[in-house]
Amino acid sequence: MADTADLVEAVHRLKVDRDTWQAVASQYKAAFEVQTAHLQELQDICFAAQAELENEHAQNRRLHLSLDGVPHDCRPTLDVTEDHQGDPSFGTAVVLSPSRIDMSWRFRPSESCGNPIFKRVQQFSSQQNYGTALVEVERLLRGPLSAKARAEGLLLKSSILQATGPDALYDALAACSEALEICDRVSELETLLPKIQYQRGVFYYQLRMLNQARDAFRAVSEDNLLFERANEYRQSCDDELELLHFPNSRSAFDEKRSISINDSFLTHLDVGSSHVNQEHILSCG
Protein backbone atom coordinates (compact mmCIF):
# COMPACT_ATOMS: atom_id res chain seq x y z
CA MET A 1 0.00 0.00 0.00
CA ALA A 2 2.87 2.37 0.78
CA ASP A 3 4.36 1.79 -2.66
CA THR A 4 1.03 2.51 -4.27
CA ALA A 5 0.66 5.75 -2.33
CA ASP A 6 4.16 6.85 -3.29
CA LEU A 7 3.43 6.09 -6.94
CA VAL A 8 0.20 8.07 -6.83
CA GLU A 9 2.01 11.00 -5.21
CA ALA A 10 4.75 10.92 -7.87
CA VAL A 11 2.19 10.86 -10.67
CA HIS A 12 0.34 13.78 -9.04
CA ARG A 13 3.54 15.84 -8.85
CA LEU A 14 4.26 15.11 -12.51
CA LYS A 15 0.78 16.27 -13.48
CA VAL A 16 1.22 19.46 -11.48
CA ASP A 17 4.56 20.11 -13.17
CA ARG A 18 3.00 19.43 -16.56
CA ASP A 19 0.14 21.84 -15.91
CA THR A 20 2.56 24.47 -14.65
CA TRP A 21 4.79 24.23 -17.72
CA GLN A 22 1.77 24.23 -20.01
CA ALA A 23 0.57 27.45 -18.39
CA VAL A 24 4.02 29.02 -18.73
CA ALA A 25 4.24 27.92 -22.37
CA SER A 26 0.81 29.37 -23.08
CA GLN A 27 1.88 32.69 -21.57
CA TYR A 28 5.06 32.74 -23.67
CA LYS A 29 3.07 31.85 -26.78
CA ALA A 30 0.55 34.62 -26.14
CA ALA A 31 3.33 37.14 -25.53
CA PHE A 32 5.12 36.01 -28.70
CA GLU A 33 1.96 36.40 -30.76
CA VAL A 34 1.43 39.90 -29.37
CA GLN A 35 5.01 40.87 -30.21
CA THR A 36 4.71 39.36 -33.69
CA ALA A 37 1.51 41.29 -34.36
CA HIS A 38 3.17 44.48 -33.11
CA LEU A 39 6.18 43.86 -35.34
CA GLN A 40 3.92 43.24 -38.34
CA GLU A 41 2.09 46.47 -37.61
CA LEU A 42 5.37 48.39 -37.48
CA GLN A 43 6.50 46.78 -40.75
CA ASP A 44 3.25 47.77 -42.43
CA ILE A 45 3.72 51.34 -41.23
CA CYS A 46 7.30 51.37 -42.53
CA PHE A 47 6.28 49.93 -45.90
CA ALA A 48 3.44 52.43 -46.20
CA ALA A 49 5.75 55.33 -45.32
CA GLN A 50 8.37 54.13 -47.79
CA ALA A 51 5.77 53.72 -50.52
CA GLU A 52 4.41 57.20 -49.83
CA LEU A 53 7.91 58.67 -50.07
CA GLU A 54 8.56 56.83 -53.33
CA ASN A 55 5.28 58.12 -54.74
CA GLU A 56 6.15 61.67 -53.71
CA HIS A 57 9.57 61.36 -55.32
CA ALA A 58 8.01 60.02 -58.51
CA GLN A 59 5.47 62.85 -58.59
CA ASN A 60 8.20 65.43 -57.99
CA ARG A 61 10.27 63.98 -60.82
CA ARG A 62 7.31 64.06 -63.20
CA LEU A 63 6.52 67.63 -62.15
CA HIS A 64 10.15 68.62 -62.64
CA LEU A 65 10.15 67.15 -66.14
CA SER A 66 6.86 68.79 -67.05
CA LEU A 67 8.22 72.17 -66.00
CA ASP A 68 11.62 71.88 -67.62
CA GLY A 69 10.63 69.89 -70.68
CA VAL A 70 13.92 68.05 -71.08
CA PRO A 71 15.70 66.00 -68.38
CA HIS A 72 18.84 67.69 -67.06
CA ASP A 73 20.81 64.47 -66.99
CA CYS A 74 20.44 63.84 -70.73
CA ARG A 75 23.16 65.34 -72.83
CA PRO A 76 22.06 67.21 -75.97
CA THR A 77 22.31 65.28 -79.19
CA LEU A 78 22.65 66.25 -82.80
CA ASP A 79 19.32 66.85 -84.49
CA VAL A 80 19.94 66.93 -88.21
CA THR A 81 16.38 67.95 -88.99
CA GLU A 82 16.80 71.31 -87.23
CA ASP A 83 20.37 72.31 -86.41
CA HIS A 84 21.85 71.44 -89.80
CA GLN A 85 18.90 71.69 -92.13
CA GLY A 86 20.64 74.28 -94.29
CA ASP A 87 24.06 72.63 -94.25
CA PRO A 88 24.41 70.16 -97.15
CA SER A 89 27.65 68.79 -95.68
CA PHE A 90 25.59 66.83 -93.15
CA GLY A 91 23.72 63.70 -94.14
CA THR A 92 20.03 62.96 -93.92
CA ALA A 93 20.16 60.30 -91.21
CA VAL A 94 17.14 60.35 -88.93
CA VAL A 95 18.24 60.58 -85.30
CA LEU A 96 15.77 60.00 -82.49
CA SER A 97 16.47 62.66 -79.89
CA PRO A 98 16.16 61.24 -76.34
CA SER A 99 13.83 64.04 -75.32
CA ARG A 100 11.47 63.03 -78.13
CA ILE A 101 11.50 59.27 -77.80
CA ASP A 102 8.06 57.79 -78.20
CA MET A 103 7.58 55.91 -74.93
CA SER A 104 4.36 54.20 -76.01
CA TRP A 105 6.33 51.15 -77.15
CA ARG A 106 8.11 50.56 -73.86
CA PHE A 107 7.24 47.68 -71.55
CA ARG A 108 4.60 48.87 -69.12
CA PRO A 109 5.13 47.41 -65.63
CA SER A 110 1.66 45.87 -65.69
CA GLU A 111 2.60 44.02 -68.91
CA SER A 112 6.20 43.05 -68.13
CA CYS A 113 5.44 39.87 -66.21
CA GLY A 114 2.73 37.23 -66.31
CA ASN A 115 3.83 35.44 -63.14
CA PRO A 116 0.95 35.38 -60.60
CA ILE A 117 3.47 35.90 -57.79
CA PHE A 118 3.75 39.52 -58.87
CA LYS A 119 0.01 40.10 -59.31
CA ARG A 120 -0.17 42.73 -56.55
CA VAL A 121 2.86 44.51 -57.98
CA GLN A 122 1.16 44.74 -61.36
CA GLN A 123 -2.03 46.02 -59.75
CA PHE A 124 -0.14 48.83 -58.02
CA SER A 125 1.67 49.61 -61.27
CA SER A 126 -1.54 49.75 -63.29
CA GLN A 127 -2.75 52.38 -60.80
CA GLN A 128 0.56 54.26 -61.29
CA ASN A 129 1.27 53.66 -57.60
CA TYR A 130 4.92 53.00 -58.43
CA GLY A 131 6.27 53.57 -54.93
CA THR A 132 4.12 50.83 -53.41
CA ALA A 133 4.78 48.57 -56.39
CA LEU A 134 8.53 49.01 -55.96
CA VAL A 135 8.38 48.23 -52.23
CA GLU A 136 6.29 45.11 -52.93
CA VAL A 137 8.52 43.74 -55.70
CA GLU A 138 11.64 44.30 -53.59
CA ARG A 139 9.98 42.44 -50.72
CA LEU A 140 9.24 39.50 -53.01
CA LEU A 141 12.76 39.50 -54.46
CA ARG A 142 14.20 39.19 -50.95
CA GLY A 143 12.28 35.96 -50.47
CA PRO A 144 12.82 32.47 -51.92
CA LEU A 145 12.10 32.46 -55.66
CA SER A 146 12.94 30.22 -58.58
CA ALA A 147 15.51 31.46 -61.09
CA LYS A 148 12.79 32.23 -63.63
CA ALA A 149 10.60 34.09 -61.13
CA ARG A 150 13.59 36.10 -59.91
CA ALA A 151 14.57 37.09 -63.46
CA GLU A 152 10.96 38.08 -64.22
CA GLY A 153 10.78 40.03 -60.98
CA LEU A 154 13.97 41.92 -61.78
CA LEU A 155 12.67 42.75 -65.25
CA LEU A 156 9.44 43.97 -63.70
CA LYS A 157 11.40 46.04 -61.18
CA SER A 158 13.37 47.66 -64.00
CA SER A 159 10.13 48.63 -65.77
CA ILE A 160 8.76 50.18 -62.58
CA LEU A 161 11.95 52.15 -62.02
CA GLN A 162 11.86 53.38 -65.62
CA ALA A 163 8.29 54.54 -65.14
CA THR A 164 9.24 56.67 -62.12
CA GLY A 165 11.46 58.94 -64.23
CA PRO A 166 14.95 59.38 -65.71
CA ASP A 167 16.65 59.68 -62.31
CA ALA A 168 16.09 55.95 -61.75
CA LEU A 169 17.43 54.78 -65.13
CA TYR A 170 20.76 53.57 -63.76
CA ASP A 171 18.98 51.52 -61.09
CA ALA A 172 16.64 50.15 -63.76
CA LEU A 173 19.63 49.18 -65.89
CA ALA A 174 21.27 47.45 -62.91
CA ALA A 175 18.13 45.37 -62.26
CA CYS A 176 17.94 44.44 -65.94
CA SER A 177 21.61 43.43 -66.01
CA GLU A 178 21.10 41.26 -62.93
CA ALA A 179 18.25 39.48 -64.71
CA LEU A 180 20.56 38.96 -67.69
CA GLU A 181 23.19 37.33 -65.45
CA ILE A 182 20.59 34.88 -64.13
CA CYS A 183 19.54 33.94 -67.67
CA ASP A 184 23.17 33.46 -68.69
CA ARG A 185 23.64 30.97 -65.84
CA VAL A 186 20.40 29.05 -66.48
CA SER A 187 20.06 27.87 -70.07
CA GLU A 188 16.33 27.17 -69.67
CA LEU A 189 15.70 30.91 -69.37
CA GLU A 190 17.03 31.83 -72.81
CA THR A 191 13.49 32.70 -73.93
CA LEU A 192 13.68 35.76 -71.67
CA LEU A 193 16.92 37.01 -73.23
CA PRO A 194 15.44 38.99 -76.17
CA LYS A 195 13.11 40.88 -73.85
CA ILE A 196 15.91 41.62 -71.38
CA GLN A 197 18.37 42.67 -74.08
CA TYR A 198 15.78 44.93 -75.67
CA GLN A 199 15.02 46.51 -72.30
CA ARG A 200 18.74 47.06 -71.67
CA GLY A 201 19.08 48.66 -75.08
CA VAL A 202 16.27 51.08 -74.28
CA PHE A 203 17.91 52.09 -70.99
CA TYR A 204 21.31 52.54 -72.62
CA TYR A 205 19.72 54.60 -75.39
CA GLN A 206 17.98 56.89 -72.94
CA LEU A 207 21.24 57.28 -71.03
CA ARG A 208 23.00 58.20 -74.32
CA MET A 209 25.35 55.21 -74.05
CA LEU A 210 25.00 54.53 -77.75
CA ASN A 211 27.65 51.83 -78.23
CA GLN A 212 26.21 49.72 -75.44
CA ALA A 213 22.67 50.33 -76.70
CA ARG A 214 23.63 49.20 -80.19
CA ASP A 215 25.18 45.98 -78.85
CA ALA A 216 22.09 45.22 -76.77
CA PHE A 217 19.73 45.79 -79.70
CA ARG A 218 21.92 43.60 -81.91
CA ALA A 219 21.45 40.73 -79.44
CA VAL A 220 17.72 40.57 -80.27
CA SER A 221 17.34 37.74 -82.79
CA GLU A 222 15.53 38.17 -86.09
CA ASP A 223 12.87 35.60 -85.21
CA ASN A 224 11.73 37.62 -82.20
CA LEU A 225 8.75 39.97 -82.28
CA LEU A 226 10.92 42.75 -80.86
CA PHE A 227 13.46 42.56 -83.68
CA GLU A 228 11.85 45.19 -85.93
CA ARG A 229 11.73 47.82 -83.21
CA ALA A 230 15.20 46.85 -81.95
CA ASN A 231 16.57 47.15 -85.47
CA GLU A 232 15.13 50.65 -85.84
CA TYR A 233 16.85 51.82 -82.69
CA ARG A 234 20.07 50.04 -83.59
CA GLN A 235 20.06 51.97 -86.87
CA SER A 236 19.41 55.18 -84.94
CA CYS A 237 22.44 54.41 -82.76
CA ASP A 238 24.57 53.89 -85.87
CA ASP A 239 23.37 57.19 -87.34
CA GLU A 240 24.03 59.13 -84.15
CA LEU A 241 27.48 57.63 -83.69
CA GLU A 242 28.32 58.48 -87.29
CA LEU A 243 27.19 62.06 -86.81
CA LEU A 244 29.14 62.37 -83.58
CA HIS A 245 32.23 61.10 -85.38
CA PHE A 246 31.71 63.28 -88.49
CA PRO A 247 32.67 66.67 -86.98
CA ASN A 248 36.00 65.24 -85.80
CA SER A 249 36.77 63.85 -89.24
CA ARG A 250 35.77 67.12 -90.88
CA SER A 251 37.96 69.08 -88.46
CA ALA A 252 40.96 66.91 -89.30
CA PHE A 253 40.29 67.40 -93.02
CA ASP A 254 40.03 71.18 -92.60
CA GLU A 255 43.25 71.25 -90.60
CA LYS A 256 45.10 69.23 -93.23
CA ARG A 257 43.71 71.43 -96.01
CA SER A 258 44.73 74.57 -94.12
CA ILE A 259 48.27 73.27 -93.68
CA SER A 260 48.46 72.41 -97.38
CA ILE A 261 47.27 75.90 -98.38
CA ASN A 262 49.72 77.55 -96.02
CA ASP A 263 52.62 75.48 -97.36
CA SER A 264 51.66 76.36 -100.93
CA PHE A 265 51.40 80.03 -100.04
CA LEU A 266 54.80 80.04 -98.33
CA THR A 267 56.35 78.27 -101.30
CA HIS A 268 54.85 80.89 -103.61
CA LEU A 269 56.31 83.66 -101.44
CA ASP A 270 59.74 82.05 -101.52
CA VAL A 271 59.68 81.74 -105.29
CA GLY A 272 58.51 85.33 -105.70
CA SER A 273 61.18 86.63 -103.33
CA SER A 274 63.95 84.79 -105.19
CA HIS A 275 62.74 86.18 -108.52
CA VAL A 276 62.79 89.77 -107.16
CA ASN A 277 66.29 89.35 -105.77
CA GLN A 278 67.60 88.09 -109.11
CA GLU A 279 66.11 91.09 -110.95
CA HIS A 280 67.65 93.46 -108.41
CA ILE A 281 71.12 91.95 -108.89
CA LEU A 282 70.88 92.17 -112.69
CA SER A 283 69.79 95.78 -112.56
CA CYS A 284 72.69 96.68 -110.29
CA GLY A 285 75.15 94.97 -112.58
C-alpha positions in Angstrom: 0.0 0.0 0.0 2.9 2.4 0.8 4.4 1.8 -2.7 1.0 2.5 -4.3 0.7 5.8 -2.3 4.2 6.9 -3.3 3.4 6.1 -6.9 0.2 8.1 -6.8 2.0 11.0 -5.2 4.7 10.9 -7.9 2.2 10.9 -10.7 0.3 13.8 -9.0 3.5 15.8 -8.8 4.3 15.1 -12.5 0.8 16.3 -13.5 1.2 19.5 -11.5 4.6 20.1 -13.2 3.0 19.4 -16.6 0.1 21.8 -15.9 2.6 24.5 -14.7 4.8 24.2 -17.7 1.8 24.2 -20.0 0.6 27.5 -18.4 4.0 29.0 -18.7 4.2 27.9 -22.4 0.8 29.4 -23.1 1.9 32.7 -21.6 5.1 32.7 -23.7 3.1 31.8 -26.8 0.5 34.6 -26.1 3.3 37.1 -25.5 5.1 36.0 -28.7 2.0 36.4 -30.8 1.4 39.9 -29.4 5.0 40.9 -30.2 4.7 39.4 -33.7 1.5 41.3 -34.4 3.2 44.5 -33.1 6.2 43.9 -35.3 3.9 43.2 -38.3 2.1 46.5 -37.6 5.4 48.4 -37.5 6.5 46.8 -40.7 3.2 47.8 -42.4 3.7 51.3 -41.2 7.3 51.4 -42.5 6.3 49.9 -45.9 3.4 52.4 -46.2 5.8 55.3 -45.3 8.4 54.1 -47.8 5.8 53.7 -50.5 4.4 57.2 -49.8 7.9 58.7 -50.1 8.6 56.8 -53.3 5.3 58.1 -54.7 6.1 61.7 -53.7 9.6 61.4 -55.3 8.0 60.0 -58.5 5.5 62.8 -58.6 8.2 65.4 -58.0 10.3 64.0 -60.8 7.3 64.1 -63.2 6.5 67.6 -62.1 10.2 68.6 -62.6 10.2 67.2 -66.1 6.9 68.8 -67.1 8.2 72.2 -66.0 11.6 71.9 -67.6 10.6 69.9 -70.7 13.9 68.0 -71.1 15.7 66.0 -68.4 18.8 67.7 -67.1 20.8 64.5 -67.0 20.4 63.8 -70.7 23.2 65.3 -72.8 22.1 67.2 -76.0 22.3 65.3 -79.2 22.7 66.2 -82.8 19.3 66.9 -84.5 19.9 66.9 -88.2 16.4 67.9 -89.0 16.8 71.3 -87.2 20.4 72.3 -86.4 21.9 71.4 -89.8 18.9 71.7 -92.1 20.6 74.3 -94.3 24.1 72.6 -94.3 24.4 70.2 -97.1 27.6 68.8 -95.7 25.6 66.8 -93.1 23.7 63.7 -94.1 20.0 63.0 -93.9 20.2 60.3 -91.2 17.1 60.3 -88.9 18.2 60.6 -85.3 15.8 60.0 -82.5 16.5 62.7 -79.9 16.2 61.2 -76.3 13.8 64.0 -75.3 11.5 63.0 -78.1 11.5 59.3 -77.8 8.1 57.8 -78.2 7.6 55.9 -74.9 4.4 54.2 -76.0 6.3 51.1 -77.2 8.1 50.6 -73.9 7.2 47.7 -71.5 4.6 48.9 -69.1 5.1 47.4 -65.6 1.7 45.9 -65.7 2.6 44.0 -68.9 6.2 43.1 -68.1 5.4 39.9 -66.2 2.7 37.2 -66.3 3.8 35.4 -63.1 1.0 35.4 -60.6 3.5 35.9 -57.8 3.8 39.5 -58.9 0.0 40.1 -59.3 -0.2 42.7 -56.6 2.9 44.5 -58.0 1.2 44.7 -61.4 -2.0 46.0 -59.7 -0.1 48.8 -58.0 1.7 49.6 -61.3 -1.5 49.8 -63.3 -2.7 52.4 -60.8 0.6 54.3 -61.3 1.3 53.7 -57.6 4.9 53.0 -58.4 6.3 53.6 -54.9 4.1 50.8 -53.4 4.8 48.6 -56.4 8.5 49.0 -56.0 8.4 48.2 -52.2 6.3 45.1 -52.9 8.5 43.7 -55.7 11.6 44.3 -53.6 10.0 42.4 -50.7 9.2 39.5 -53.0 12.8 39.5 -54.5 14.2 39.2 -51.0 12.3 36.0 -50.5 12.8 32.5 -51.9 12.1 32.5 -55.7 12.9 30.2 -58.6 15.5 31.5 -61.1 12.8 32.2 -63.6 10.6 34.1 -61.1 13.6 36.1 -59.9 14.6 37.1 -63.5 11.0 38.1 -64.2 10.8 40.0 -61.0 14.0 41.9 -61.8 12.7 42.7 -65.3 9.4 44.0 -63.7 11.4 46.0 -61.2 13.4 47.7 -64.0 10.1 48.6 -65.8 8.8 50.2 -62.6 12.0 52.1 -62.0 11.9 53.4 -65.6 8.3 54.5 -65.1 9.2 56.7 -62.1 11.5 58.9 -64.2 15.0 59.4 -65.7 16.6 59.7 -62.3 16.1 55.9 -61.8 17.4 54.8 -65.1 20.8 53.6 -63.8 19.0 51.5 -61.1 16.6 50.1 -63.8 19.6 49.2 -65.9 21.3 47.4 -62.9 18.1 45.4 -62.3 17.9 44.4 -65.9 21.6 43.4 -66.0 21.1 41.3 -62.9 18.3 39.5 -64.7 20.6 39.0 -67.7 23.2 37.3 -65.5 20.6 34.9 -64.1 19.5 33.9 -67.7 23.2 33.5 -68.7 23.6 31.0 -65.8 20.4 29.0 -66.5 20.1 27.9 -70.1 16.3 27.2 -69.7 15.7 30.9 -69.4 17.0 31.8 -72.8 13.5 32.7 -73.9 13.7 35.8 -71.7 16.9 37.0 -73.2 15.4 39.0 -76.2 13.1 40.9 -73.9 15.9 41.6 -71.4 18.4 42.7 -74.1 15.8 44.9 -75.7 15.0 46.5 -72.3 18.7 47.1 -71.7 19.1 48.7 -75.1 16.3 51.1 -74.3 17.9 52.1 -71.0 21.3 52.5 -72.6 19.7 54.6 -75.4 18.0 56.9 -72.9 21.2 57.3 -71.0 23.0 58.2 -74.3 25.4 55.2 -74.1 25.0 54.5 -77.8 27.7 51.8 -78.2 26.2 49.7 -75.4 22.7 50.3 -76.7 23.6 49.2 -80.2 25.2 46.0 -78.9 22.1 45.2 -76.8 19.7 45.8 -79.7 21.9 43.6 -81.9 21.4 40.7 -79.4 17.7 40.6 -80.3 17.3 37.7 -82.8 15.5 38.2 -86.1 12.9 35.6 -85.2 11.7 37.6 -82.2 8.8 40.0 -82.3 10.9 42.8 -80.9 13.5 42.6 -83.7 11.9 45.2 -85.9 11.7 47.8 -83.2 15.2 46.9 -81.9 16.6 47.1 -85.5 15.1 50.7 -85.8 16.8 51.8 -82.7 20.1 50.0 -83.6 20.1 52.0 -86.9 19.4 55.2 -84.9 22.4 54.4 -82.8 24.6 53.9 -85.9 23.4 57.2 -87.3 24.0 59.1 -84.1 27.5 57.6 -83.7 28.3 58.5 -87.3 27.2 62.1 -86.8 29.1 62.4 -83.6 32.2 61.1 -85.4 31.7 63.3 -88.5 32.7 66.7 -87.0 36.0 65.2 -85.8 36.8 63.8 -89.2 35.8 67.1 -90.9 38.0 69.1 -88.5 41.0 66.9 -89.3 40.3 67.4 -93.0 40.0 71.2 -92.6 43.2 71.2 -90.6 45.1 69.2 -93.2 43.7 71.4 -96.0 44.7 74.6 -94.1 48.3 73.3 -93.7 48.5 72.4 -97.4 47.3 75.9 -98.4 49.7 77.6 -96.0 52.6 75.5 -97.4 51.7 76.4 -100.9 51.4 80.0 -100.0 54.8 80.0 -98.3 56.3 78.3 -101.3 54.9 80.9 -103.6 56.3 83.7 -101.4 59.7 82.0 -101.5 59.7 81.7 -105.3 58.5 85.3 -105.7 61.2 86.6 -103.3 63.9 84.8 -105.2 62.7 86.2 -108.5 62.8 89.8 -107.2 66.3 89.4 -105.8 67.6 88.1 -109.1 66.1 91.1 -111.0 67.6 93.5 -108.4 71.1 91.9 -108.9 70.9 92.2 -112.7 69.8 95.8 -112.6 72.7 96.7 -110.3 75.2 95.0 -112.6 
